[in-house]
Amino acid sequence: MQSKNKTLTTGLFLFVIGGITLLVERLTNWGVSRLIGKLYCGERYLQAAGQVGDGTCGFNMDMVVGLVCFLLCVTGLLLLVIGLVQKSLWKKKI
C-alpha cells in the first residue's frame, strides 16, 4: 500500500495556487489586487491624498499580492523538494 505524502501534496497545492493567482493578476486587468485592496481598505481605498485620512490605503496592493504569490510559489517549491526527498528515502527503506 502506498503512503500519502502530505508534504508533497501541500507543496504542489501552494505552488499551483500562488502561480495561478500571479498569472491571473499579471496577465489580465481583472484586478485581484484591486479586489483585495477594496476588501482591506473599504471606502478608504485609494482616497485622494488631499482628503483628511490615513493616506492612500491600498496604493501598493499589487506589489503586496505579487509578493505573497511569489512567497507561496517558493514555499510550495521547497515543500515539493522536501516531499520528493521523503518519497525517495521511503522507497529506499522498502
C-alpha positions, 0 to 999 in steps of 0.5 A: 500500500502506498503512503500519502505524502502530505508534504508533497501534496501541500507543496504542489497545492501552494505552488499551483495556487500562488502561480495561478493567482500571479498569472491571473493578476499579471496577465489580465486587468481583472484586478485581484489586487484591486479586489483585495485592496477594496476588501482591506481598505473599504471606502478608504481605498485609494482616497485622494491624498488631499482628503483628511485620512490615513493616506492612500490605503491600498496604493501598493496592493499589487506589489503586496499580492505579487509578493505573497504569490511569489512567497507561496510559489517558493514555499510550495517549491521547497515543500515539493523538494522536501516531499520528493526527498521523503518519497525517495528515502521511503522507497529506499527503506522498502 
